[in-house]
Amino acid sequence: MPVWGRKPGAAVAAESAFARSMFAPAAASSGSAFVPSSRLGRERLRTYRVLAAARVLMSLMLLGWLVLLPMMQAAPHAEKPAVATLGYGVALLYVALTVASLWWSFVRTQGLAWQVLIAIAVDLLAFTTLQFTAGYPAREFALIYALPVLAAGIYGTLSLTLFVAALVTMILLGSAGFAMLGGAAEAEQRLLNAAFVGIAYFAVAVLTWQLSQRLARQEARAAASESVARRQMALNQRVIEAQRDGVMVVDRHMVLEALNPAAQQLLDLPWSDAVTARWLGGRKALRDLPVAEVVRKEVERMAIDGEEALEVKVRTPAGRKLLLRLSTLDNLPGGVGYLIVLQDLREIDARIQQEKLAAMGRLVASVAHEIRNPLGAIGQANQLAREFAGDAVQLERLHHLIGQNVERINRTVEDVLELGRTAPREIGLMLCAPLMRELHAEFDQPDQGRIGLFIQDDAAQIRFDALHLRRVLVNLLSNARRYASNQPRAIEMRQLGAGQVREIQVSNDGPLIDAELRAQLFEPFRTTSSRGVGLGLYISHELCLRNGARLLYRLEREGTPQERGSFVIQIAPGS
């Protein structure tokens, strides 16, 4: 490679006051020191072919001009027949070279940088030779140098662009200078015109280069965005293809736009229609797919009703039960769309059944474990009763131990039976304040003042099963009394909400629950007390859910010395 074709180093970048990126070396091997690879994309190749076609047209016009001009002049330049003949030869050679350049741009897409440099060199050489050998006034060639200047500005660096503009200016000034030395008429005016045309070429060259820089940056950003978009589309396609649930997307005209294999299987879609919709880019309307008729009806119903989302159970013509989750996709290019997620109800029911069986297994194992311990204590107490048959004090202690463990077994059985009740017996509006005052009086014994009570509105109502609410509050107060200190207002009951109860809080000043244990707080058989079974909070949580409420644990006055844990019953608005 010649010296001028090598990639520049850091010294090249420092030669201009313009941005350094303007002289950045090309990353690809197809670029050169004067034609960076950032200007050699596919779009630039098409532009070069247009430029090559324009050069062919220019060469033909030059040849025609050289042939026709002597015929149109009254006094042909007969005194210079050899020079005119040389001009014809140069013009014919230039025509051949431009045609070869155009043909080569289609045959060989590599090495575009060299094609550009050779085209600029050929243009400058041909135009200069014609200007000095054609035998006609040189001013006729003043504007023809626009082609190499524009080519340098579009494809080259700033150095190449300014070099070509400077070379063209020197050629024009040299031609005018020779005319002045030869005593030609109006030589000074030709020299001035050449100077002005040279300045114009400098301005055009810099402006073209600046526009080309901006275009190159936009092309780079567009290429990067296109790459990211194509990768994102590929990832989305992979995710959709891997979904176990069926996924479909239709436009506002009910034309299928996306379909994954699971949807094809759930709808029993024929293979030919699936191929058309998924891989061949075909526009399949749902009305043309009889197996998808139930889906089309539900989508149209949702569109007519103006709903944003819909969940409905349907049955396909093949007898398959499906759960459809429909949602509207707004603000999409080309109009609204609809996302359809299909789930097989048989698989859902099977998963639910498996989860129920697994939960039942854990429950049975836990209940067996909870019952085994008190049964062991009862059996041991029964054996000791035979040994201490004559000792009334020991017999009384053993009877008390047996009674405690029987009560523990009975409490476990009652809790398990409570879990079997699937719905509250009766839900109606009730006043919450009387129940809270009753429980306050019951639990604030024997240490009066240990439990504080705050009721925001005595007339506030709550929609909750009365027995369920009492059981939840009794469980929360029992836990609070177990862990709270004996200080006044160590336990607080609060009813918040005017007109309608918003929250019921039961807090205490006992040890805070660790963050690791909070995630398991409402799971069954999770307890830190040796006297507890571990079903109290779980049952309370389930009872709240059945009544449309939530039971949660949070920290009150967090970060202060008065920080304490609080169990909160949150009532849904409007319930």
C-alpha positions as CSV (number, residue, x, y, z in Angstrom):
1,M,0.0,0.0,0.0
2,P,1.4,3.5,-0.8
3,V,2.3,5.8,2.0
4,W,-0.7,8.1,1.3
5,G,-3.1,5.0,1.7
6,R,-2.0,4.0,5.2
7,K,-4.0,4.7,8.3
8,P,-3.1,7.9,10.1
9,G,-1.7,8.0,13.6
10,A,-2.3,10.4,16.4
11,A,-0.3,13.1,14.6
12,V,-2.8,13.2,11.8
13,A,-5.6,13.9,14.3
14,A,-3.8,16.8,15.7
15,E,-3.4,18.7,12.4
16,S,-6.8,20.3,12.5
17,A,-8.7,22.5,14.8
18,F,-11.8,20.5,14.0
19,A,-13.1,17.7,16.1
20,R,-10.8,14.7,16.6
21,S,-13.4,12.3,15.4
22,M,-13.2,13.9,12.0
23,F,-9.7,12.3,11.6
24,A,-10.4,9.1,13.4
25,P,-8.9,6.1,11.6
26,A,-11.2,3.6,9.9
27,A,-12.1,0.6,12.0
28,A,-12.7,-1.6,9.0
29,S,-10.0,-2.8,6.6
30,S,-11.8,-1.3,3.6
31,G,-11.1,2.2,4.6
32,S,-7.9,4.3,4.1
33,A,-6.2,7.4,5.5
34,F,-8.3,9.7,3.3
35,V,-11.5,7.7,3.0
36,P,-12.6,6.3,6.4
37,S,-14.7,3.2,6.6
38,S,-17.5,5.1,8.3
39,R,-18.3,6.6,4.9
40,L,-18.4,3.2,3.1
41,G,-21.7,1.6,4.1
42,R,-24.2,0.1,1.7
43,E,-26.0,3.4,1.3
44,R,-22.7,5.1,0.4
45,L,-22.1,2.4,-2.2
46,R,-25.4,3.2,-3.9
47,T,-24.5,6.9,-3.7
48,Y,-21.2,6.2,-5.4
49,R,-22.9,4.3,-8.2
50,V,-25.1,7.4,-8.8
51,L,-21.9,9.5,-8.8
52,A,-20.3,7.1,-11.3
53,A,-23.3,7.3,-13.5
54,A,-23.1,11.1,-13.3
55,R,-19.4,10.9,-14.4
56,V,-20.4,8.8,-17.4
57,L,-23.0,11.4,-18.4
58,M,-20.5,14.2,-17.8
59,S,-17.9,12.5,-20.0
60,L,-20.4,12.1,-22.8
61,M,-21.4,15.7,-22.6
62,L,-17.7,16.7,-22.7
63,L,-17.1,14.6,-25.8
64,G,-20.2,16.0,-27.4
65,W,-19.2,19.5,-26.5
66,L,-15.8,19.1,-28.1
67,V,-17.3,17.7,-31.3
68,L,-20.2,20.2,-31.7
69,L,-18.4,23.4,-30.6
70,P,-16.1,23.7,-33.7
71,M,-19.2,23.2,-36.0
72,M,-21.0,26.0,-34.2
73,Q,-18.1,28.5,-34.3
74,A,-17.7,30.7,-37.3
75,A,-13.9,30.4,-37.2
76,P,-12.8,27.0,-36.1
77,H,-9.4,26.6,-34.4
78,A,-7.7,25.3,-37.4
79,E,-4.4,26.5,-36.2
80,K,-4.3,23.9,-33.5
81,P,-5.5,20.6,-35.2
82,A,-3.0,18.5,-33.2
83,V,-4.1,19.9,-29.9
84,A,-7.8,19.5,-30.7
85,T,-7.2,15.9,-31.8
86,L,-5.5,15.3,-28.4
87,G,-8.5,16.7,-26.7
88,Y,-10.8,14.3,-28.5
89,G,-8.5,11.4,-27.5
90,V,-8.5,12.5,-23.9
91,A,-12.3,12.8,-23.9
92,L,-12.7,9.4,-25.5
93,L,-10.4,7.8,-22.9
94,Y,-12.3,9.6,-20.1
95,V,-15.5,8.2,-21.4
96,A,-14.0,4.7,-21.4
97,L,-12.6,5.1,-17.8
98,T,-15.9,6.4,-16.4
99,V,-17.9,3.5,-18.0
100,A,-15.3,1.1,-16.6
101,S,-15.6,2.7,-13.1
102,L,-19.4,2.4,-13.2
103,W,-19.2,-1.2,-14.3
104,W,-16.6,-2.0,-11.6
105,S,-18.8,-0.5,-8.8
106,F,-21.4,-3.2,-9.6
107,V,-19.0,-6.0,-10.1
108,R,-16.7,-5.4,-7.1
109,T,-18.2,-4.0,-3.9
110,Q,-15.0,-4.3,-1.9
111,G,-12.3,-1.6,-2.1
112,L,-14.7,1.3,-2.4
113,A,-12.1,3.6,-0.9
114,W,-9.7,3.0,-3.7
115,Q,-12.4,3.4,-6.3
116,V,-13.2,6.8,-4.9
117,L,-9.6,7.9,-4.8
118,I,-9.0,6.7,-8.3
119,A,-12.1,8.4,-9.6
120,I,-11.0,11.7,-8.1
121,A,-7.5,11.4,-9.5
122,V,-8.9,10.5,-13.0
123,D,-11.3,13.4,-13.0
124,L,-8.7,15.9,-12.0
125,L,-6.2,14.6,-14.6
126,A,-8.8,14.4,-17.4
127,F,-10.2,17.9,-16.7
128,T,-6.8,19.5,-16.4
129,T,-5.6,17.8,-19.6
130,L,-8.7,18.9,-21.5
131,Q,-8.4,22.4,-20.1
132,F,-4.9,22.9,-21.4
133,T,-5.1,20.8,-24.6
134,A,-8.6,21.2,-26.0
135,G,-7.8,24.4,-27.7
136,Y,-10.7,26.3,-26.3
137,P,-11.1,29.1,-23.7
138,A,-10.2,27.7,-20.3
139,R,-13.0,29.4,-18.6
140,E,-15.4,26.8,-20.0
141,F,-13.8,24.3,-17.6
142,A,-14.1,26.4,-14.5
143,L,-17.2,24.6,-13.1
144,I,-16.6,21.1,-14.3
145,Y,-14.3,20.5,-11.3
146,A,-17.3,20.2,-9.0
147,L,-17.5,16.5,-9.4
148,P,-14.1,15.6,-7.8
149,V,-14.7,18.3,-5.1
150,L,-18.0,16.8,-4.2
151,A,-16.7,13.3,-4.3
152,A,-13.9,14.3,-1.9
153,G,-16.3,16.0,0.5
154,I,-18.8,13.1,0.5
155,Y,-16.3,10.2,1.0
156,G,-13.0,11.7,2.2
157,T,-11.6,13.2,5.3
158,L,-11.2,16.9,5.8
159,S,-7.6,16.7,4.7
160,L,-8.5,15.1,1.4
161,T,-11.4,17.6,0.8
162,L,-9.3,20.6,1.4
163,F,-6.4,19.2,-0.7
164,V,-8.7,18.6,-3.7
165,A,-10.2,22.1,-3.4
166,A,-6.8,23.6,-3.1
167,L,-5.5,21.6,-6.1
168,V,-8.5,22.7,-8.2
169,T,-7.9,26.3,-7.2
170,M,-4.2,26.1,-8.2
171,I,-5.2,24.6,-11.6
172,L,-7.6,27.4,-12.3
173,L,-5.1,30.1,-11.1
174,G,-2.4,28.4,-13.1
175,S,-4.5,28.4,-16.3
176,A,-5.3,32.1,-15.8
177,G,-1.6,32.8,-15.1
178,F,-0.5,31.2,-18.3
179,A,-3.1,33.2,-20.1
180,M,-1.7,36.4,-18.5
181,L,1.9,35.5,-19.5
182,G,0.8,34.8,-23.0
183,G,-0.8,38.3,-23.3
184,A,-4.3,37.0,-23.7
185,A,-7.1,39.5,-23.5
186,E,-8.9,40.0,-20.3
187,A,-6.2,38.0,-18.5
188,E,-6.5,39.9,-15.3
189,Q,-10.3,39.4,-15.2
190,R,-9.8,35.6,-15.8
191,L,-7.3,35.5,-12.9
192,L,-9.9,37.3,-10.6
193,N,-12.6,34.9,-11.7
194,A,-10.4,31.9,-11.0
195,A,-9.7,33.2,-7.5
196,F,-13.4,33.7,-6.8
197,V,-14.3,30.2,-8.2
198,G,-11.5,28.7,-6.1
199,I,-12.9,30.3,-2.9
200,A,-16.4,29.0,-3.9
201,Y,-14.9,25.5,-4.3
202,F,-13.4,25.7,-0.8
203,A,-16.8,26.7,0.6
204,V,-18.6,23.9,-1.2
205,A,-16.0,21.4,-0.2
206,V,-16.2,22.2,3.5
207,L,-20.0,22.4,3.5
208,T,-20.2,19.0,1.7
209,W,-17.8,17.5,4.1
210,Q,-19.8,18.8,7.1
211,L,-23.0,17.5,5.7
212,S,-21.3,14.2,5.0
213,Q,-20.1,14.0,8.6
214,R,-23.6,14.5,9.9
215,L,-24.9,11.9,7.6
216,A,-22.3,9.5,8.7
217,R,-23.2,10.0,12.3
218,Q,-26.8,9.5,11.6
219,E,-26.1,6.4,9.6
220,A,-24.0,5.0,12.5
221,R,-26.8,5.7,15.0
222,A,-29.4,4.2,12.7
223,A,-27.3,1.1,12.2
224,A,-26.8,0.8,16.0
225,S,-30.5,1.3,16.6
226,E,-31.4,-1.2,13.9
227,S,-29.0,-3.8,15.5
228,V,-30.6,-3.3,18.9
229,A,-34.1,-3.4,17.5
230,R,-33.3,-6.6,15.5
231,R,-31.8,-8.2,18.6
232,Q,-34.8,-7.2,20.7
233,M,-37.2,-8.6,18.1
234,A,-35.2,-11.9,18.1
235,L,-35.3,-12.1,21.9
236,N,-39.0,-11.3,22.0
237,Q,-39.6,-14.0,19.4
238,R,-37.6,-16.5,21.4
239,V,-39.4,-15.7,24.6
240,I,-42.8,-16.0,22.9
241,E,-41.8,-19.3,21.2
242,A,-40.7,-20.7,24.6
243,Q,-43.9,-19.8,26.4
244,R,-46.0,-22.7,27.7
245,D,-49.1,-20.6,27.4
246,G,-50.5,-19.7,24.0
247,V,-49.8,-16.2,22.8
248,M,-51.6,-14.4,19.9
249,V,-51.7,-10.8,18.7
250,V,-54.3,-9.5,16.3
251,D,-54.9,-6.0,14.9
252,R,-58.1,-4.0,15.0
253,H,-59.3,-5.8,11.9
254,M,-58.9,-9.2,13.6
255,V,-55.9,-10.1,11.4
256,L,-53.4,-12.4,13.1
257,E,-50.0,-10.7,13.6
258,A,-48.2,-13.1,16.0
259,L,-48.7,-16.7,17.0
260,N,-46.6,-19.1,19.1
261,P,-46.5,-22.9,18.9
262,A,-48.5,-23.3,22.2
263,A,-51.4,-21.3,20.8
264,Q,-51.3,-23.4,17.6
265,Q,-51.6,-26.5,19.7
266,L,-54.3,-25.2,22.0
267,L,-56.5,-24.1,19.1
268,D,-55.7,-27.2,17.1
269,L,-54.7,-24.8,14.2
270,P,-54.0,-26.6,10.9
271,W,-50.3,-26.8,10.1
272,S,-50.6,-24.9,6.8
273,D,-52.4,-21.9,8.5
274,A,-49.8,-21.9,11.3
275,V,-46.9,-21.8,8.8
276,T,-48.6,-18.9,6.9
277,A,-49.1,-16.9,10.1
278,R,-45.8,-17.6,11.8
279,W,-43.1,-17.9,9.2
280,L,-44.4,-16.8,5.8
281,G,-45.6,-13.4,7.0
282,G,-49.1,-14.1,5.7
283,R,-52.1,-12.0,6.8
284,K,-54.5,-14.5,8.2
285,A,-57.8,-13.2,9.6
286,L,-59.4,-14.9,12.5
287,R,-62.7,-15.2,10.5
288,D,-60.8,-17.5,8.1
289,L,-59.8,-19.8,11.0
290,P,-62.9,-21.7,12.2
291,V,-61.0,-23.2,15.1
292,A,-60.3,-19.6,16.4
293,E,-64.0,-18.4,16.1
294,V,-64.5,-18.4,19.9
295,V,-61.4,-16.2,20.3
296,R,-62.6,-13.8,17.6
297,K,-66.0,-13.4,19.3
298,E,-64.5,-12.6,22.7
299,V,-62.1,-10.1,21.2
300,E,-64.8,-8.3,19.3
301,R,-67.1,-8.3,22.4
302,M,-64.3,-6.7,24.4
303,A,-63.7,-4.1,21.6
304,I,-67.4,-3.2,21.4
305,D,-67.7,-2.9,25.2
306,G,-64.6,-0.7,25.3
307,E,-62.9,-2.9,28.0
308,E,-59.2,-2.8,28.5
309,A,-58.9,-6.4,29.8
310,L,-61.0,-9.4,29.9
311,E,-60.7,-12.9,31.4
312,V,-63.2,-15.6,30.1
313,K,-63.5,-19.3,29.9
314,V,-64.3,-20.8,26.4
315,R,-64.5,-24.2,24.7
316,T,-62.9,-24.8,21.3
317,P,-64.7,-26.7,18.5
318,A,-62.4,-29.7,19.5
319,G,-63.9,-29.7,23.0
320,R,-60.8,-28.2,24.7
321,K,-61.5,-25.8,27.7
322,L,-59.4,-22.7,27.6
323,L,-59.0,-19.7,29.8
324,L,-58.6,-16.5,27.7
325,R,-56.8,-13.4,29.0
326,L,-57.4,-10.5,26.6
327,S,-55.9,-7.1,26.9
328,T,-55.8,-4.1,24.6
329,L,-52.5,-2.8,23.2
330,D,-52.8,1.0,22.8
331,N,-50.4,3.4,21.2
332,L,-49.0,0.9,18.7
333,P,-47.8,2.0,15.3
334,G,-50.5,1.2,12.8
335,G,-53.4,1.3,15.3
336,V,-54.7,-0.6,18.3
337,G,-53.9,-4.3,18.8
338,Y,-55.1,-7.1,21.1
339,L,-53.0,-9.5,23.1
340,I,-54.5,-12.9,23.7
341,V,-53.1,-15.4,26.2
342,L,-54.5,-18.9,26.1
343,Q,-54.2,-21.4,29.0
344,D,-55.5,-25.0,29.1
345,L,-57.9,-25.3,32.0
346,R,-57.0,-29.0,32.3
347,E,-53.4,-28.1,33.1
348,I,-54.5,-25.4,35.5
349,D,-56.8,-27.7,37.3
350,A,-54.1,-30.4,37.4
351,R,-51.6,-27.9,38.9
352,I,-54.1,-26.8,41.5
353,Q,-54.8,-30.4,42.4
354,Q,-51.1,-31.1,42.7
355,E,-50.7,-28.0,45.0
356,K,-53.7,-29.1,47.1
357,L,-52.3,-32.6,47.5
358,A,-48.9,-31.2,48.4
359,A,-50.4,-28.8,50.9
360,M,-52.5,-31.6,52.3
361,G,-49.5,-33.8,52.7
362,R,-47.6,-31.1,54.6
363,L,-50.7,-30.4,56.7
364,V,-51.1,-34.1,57.6
365,A,-47.5,-34.4,58.5
366,S,-47.5,-31.3,60.6
367,V,-50.7,-32.3,62.4
368,A,-49.3,-35.7,63.1
369,H,-46.2,-34.2,64.5
370,E,-48.2,-31.7,66.7
371,I,-50.5,-34.5,68.0
372,R,-47.7,-37.0,68.7
373,N,-46.0,-34.8,71.3
374,P,-49.0,-34.3,73.6
375,L,-50.0,-37.9,73.1
376,G,-46.5,-39.0,74.3
377,A,-46.9,-36.7,77.3
378,I,-50.4,-38.2,78.1
379,G,-49.0,-41.8,77.8
380,Q,-46.1,-41.0,80.1
381,A,-48.4,-39.3,82.6
382,N,-50.7,-42.4,82.5
383,Q,-47.8,-44.7,83.3
384,L,-46.7,-42.5,86.2
385,A,-50.2,-42.4,87.6
386,R,-49.9,-46.1,88.3
387,E,-46.7,-45.6,90.2
388,F,-48.1,-42.7,92.3
389,A,-51.6,-44.2,92.9
390,G,-51.4,-43.4,96.6
391,D,-49.9,-39.9,96.3
392,A,-52.8,-37.5,95.8
393,V,-50.6,-34.5,95.1
394,Q,-48.7,-36.3,92.3
395,L,-51.9,-37.6,90.9
396,E,-53.3,-34.1,90.8
397,R,-50.2,-32.9,88.9
398,L,-50.5,-35.7,86.4
399,H,-54.2,-35.1,85.8
400,H,-53.4,-31.4,85.2
401,L,-50.7,-32.4,82.7
402,I,-53.1,-34.8,80.9
403,G,-55.7,-32.1,80.8
404,Q,-53.3,-29.5,79.3
405,N,-52.2,-31.9,76.5
406,V,-55.7,-32.9,75.8
407,E,-56.6,-29.2,75.4
408,R,-53.6,-28.8,73.1
409,I,-54.7,-31.7,70.9
410,N,-58.3,-30.3,70.9
411,R,-57.0,-26.8,69.9
412,T,-55.0,-28.3,67.0
413,V,-58.0,-30.2,65.8
414,E,-60.2,-27.1,66.0
415,D,-57.7,-25.1,64.0
416,V,-57.5,-27.7,61.3
417,L,-61.3,-27.9,61.1
418,E,-61.4,-24.1,60.8
419,L,-59.2,-24.4,57.7
420,G,-61.8,-26.6,56.1
421,R,-64.5,-23.9,56.2
422,T,-64.2,-22.3,52.8
423,A,-66.4,-19.2,53.3
424,P,-67.6,-17.0,56.1
425,R,-71.0,-17.9,57.5
426,E,-72.4,-14.4,57.1
427,I,-70.9,-11.1,55.9
428,G,-72.7,-7.9,56.8
429,L,-72.0,-4.4,58.0
430,M,-71.3,-4.2,61.7
431,L,-70.0,-1.8,64.2
432,C,-66.4,-2.6,65.2
433,A,-66.1,-0.3,68.3
434,P,-68.3,-2.4,70.6
435,L,-66.3,-5.6,69.8
436,M,-63.0,-3.8,70.4
437,R,-64.2,-2.4,73.7
438,E,-65.4,-5.8,74.8
439,L,-62.0,-7.4,74.0
440,H,-60.2,-4.6,75.6
441,A,-62.0,-5.1,78.9
442,E,-61.4,-8.9,78.6
443,F,-57.7,-8.8,77.9
444,D,-56.8,-5.8,80.1
445,Q,-56.8,-8.0,83.1
446,P,-55.3,-8.3,85.7
447,D,-52.9,-5.5,84.9
448,Q,-55.3,-2.7,84.0
449,G,-53.8,0.0,81.7
450,R,-51.4,-2.4,80.0
451,I,-53.6,-2.3,76.8
452,G,-54.4,1.1,75.3
453,L,-57.5,1.6,73.1
454,F,-58.0,4.3,70.4
455,I,-61.2,4.4,68.3
456,Q,-61.3,7.2,65.7
457,D,-65.1,6.9,65.0
458,D,-67.5,4.9,67.2
459,A,-70.0,4.8,64.3
460,A,-67.5,3.4,61.8
461,Q,-68.8,0.2,60.2
462,I,-66.9,-2.8,58.7
463,R,-68.0,-5.6,56.4
464,F,-66.7,-8.6,58.2
465,D,-68.0,-11.9,59.6
466,A,-68.4,-11.1,63.4
467,L,-67.1,-14.5,64.6
468,H,-64.1,-14.3,62.2
469,L,-63.2,-10.8,63.3
470,R,-63.4,-11.8,66.9
471,R,-61.2,-14.8,66.3
472,V,-58.6,-12.7,64.5
473,L,-58.5,-10.1,67.2
474,V,-58.3,-12.6,70.0
475,N,-55.4,-14.3,68.3
476,L,-53.5,-11.0,67.8
477,L,-54.2,-9.9,71.4
478,S,-53.1,-13.2,72.8
479,N,-49.8,-13.0,70.9
480,A,-49.3,-9.4,71.9
481,R,-49.9,-10.2,75.6
482,R,-47.4,-13.1,75.4
483,Y,-44.5,-10.9,74.1
484,A,-45.3,-7.4,75.4
485,S,-43.8,-5.9,78.6
486,N,-45.9,-5.0,81.7
487,Q,-45.6,-1.3,81.1
488,P,-48.7,0.9,80.7
489,R,-49.9,0.9,77.1
490,A,-47.4,-1.8,76.2
491,I,-50.2,-3.1,73.9
492,E,-52.2,-0.7,71.7
493,M,-55.5,-1.4,69.8
494,R,-56.4,1.2,67.2
495,Q,-59.4,1.6,64.9
496,L,-58.8,4.0,62.1
497,G,-61.3,5.4,59.6
498,A,-64.3,7.7,59.7
499,G,-67.7,6.3,58.6
500,Q,-65.9,3.1,57.4
501,V,-63.2,1.2,59.2
502,R,-59.9,1.5,57.2
503,E,-57.5,-0.3,59.5
504,I,-57.4,-2.1,62.8
505,Q,-54.0,-2.2,64.4
506,V,-52.7,-4.4,67.3
507,S,-49.2,-3.4,68.3
508,N,-46.9,-4.2,71.3
509,D,-43.5,-3.1,72.6
510,G,-42.1,-6.6,72.6
511,P,-39.1,-7.8,70.5
512,L,-39.4,-7.0,66.8
513,I,-39.8,-9.9,64.3
514,D,-36.6,-10.4,62.2
515,A,-36.8,-9.5,58.6
516,E,-35.9,-13.1,57.6
517,L,-38.9,-14.4,59.6
518,R,-41.4,-11.9,58.2
519,A,-41.6,-13.7,54.9
520,Q,-42.7,-16.9,56.7
521,L,-44.9,-15.2,59.3
522,F,-48.2,-16.3,57.9
523,E,-47.2,-19.8,56.9
524,P,-48.8,-22.8,58.8
525,F,-47.0,-24.3,61.7
526,R,-44.5,-21.5,62.0
527,T,-44.0,-20.6,65.6
528,T,-41.3,-19.6,68.1
529,S,-43.3,-20.5,71.2
530,S,-43.1,-23.9,72.8
531,R,-46.8,-23.6,73.7
532,G,-48.0,-22.6,70.3
533,V,-49.1,-24.8,67.4
534,G,-48.2,-22.4,64.6
535,L,-51.7,-22.1,63.0
536,G,-52.9,-18.9,64.7
537,L,-51.5,-16.3,62.4
538,Y,-52.0,-18.5,59.3
539,I,-55.7,-18.9,60.2
540,S,-56.1,-15.2,61.0
541,H,-54.5,-14.4,57.6
542,E,-56.9,-16.8,55.8
543,L,-59.9,-15.4,57.6
544,C,-59.0,-11.9,56.6
545,L,-58.7,-13.0,52.9
546,R,-62.1,-14.6,53.0
547,N,-63.6,-11.4,54.2
548,G,-61.9,-9.3,51.6
549,A,-59.2,-7.9,53.9
550,R,-55.5,-8.2,54.4
551,L,-53.4,-9.1,57.4
552,L,-49.9,-7.8,57.4
553,Y,-47.0,-7.0,59.8
554,R,-45.2,-3.6,59.7
555,L,-43.1,-1.4,61.9
556,E,-44.6,1.7,63.5
557,R,-42.4,4.7,64.3
558,E,-39.5,3.0,62.6
559,G,-36.1,4.3,63.5
560,T,-37.1,5.9,66.8
561,P,-36.8,4.6,70.4
562,Q,-40.6,4.1,70.4
563,E,-40.4,1.7,67.4
564,R,-42.7,-1.3,67.7
565,G,-44.2,-4.1,65.6
566,S,-47.8,-3.9,64.6
567,F,-50.2,-6.4,63.0
568,V,-52.6,-4.5,60.7
569,I,-56.0,-5.6,59.3
570,Q,-56.4,-3.6,56.2
571,I,-60.0,-3.3,54.9
572,A,-60.4,-2.9,51.1
573,P,-62.1,0.4,50.1
574,G,-65.8,-0.1,49.5
575,S,-66.0,-3.5,51.2
